[in-house]
Amino acid sequence: MTDLNLRALRVQRRSIFAVGIAVAIAVVAFMLSFAVLREFALQDGIPHSLAWIFPPIVDSAMLSATIAVVALRTINRNGIATATRPVGSAQLSPGTIR
């Protein structure tokens, strides 16, 4: 193996490790969110048999809102999709600065 291949292998291992950590954090955060929202639903008087559905409803609403923000941020006032362009160190969409 060449030195370049060994470096690429190290970078790949680090990337896999970083993605694994991020996935683990996301799973634990979802579990905690699920438990808290389910308990909130039970305290609010929702029957035990239906309390499990409350956390997925709240989480899917947040997920769909996030997807909508990301998808709609590239559409200008005329309904034409435009790519964001880098300006300095920030990403600005057309029409954000007036």
Secondary structure, 3 states (H helix, E strand, C coil): CCHHHHHHHHHHHHHHHHHHHHHHHHHHHHHHHHHHHHHHHHHCCCCCCCHHHHHHHHHHHHHHHHHHHHHHCCECCCCCECCCEEECCEEECCCCCC
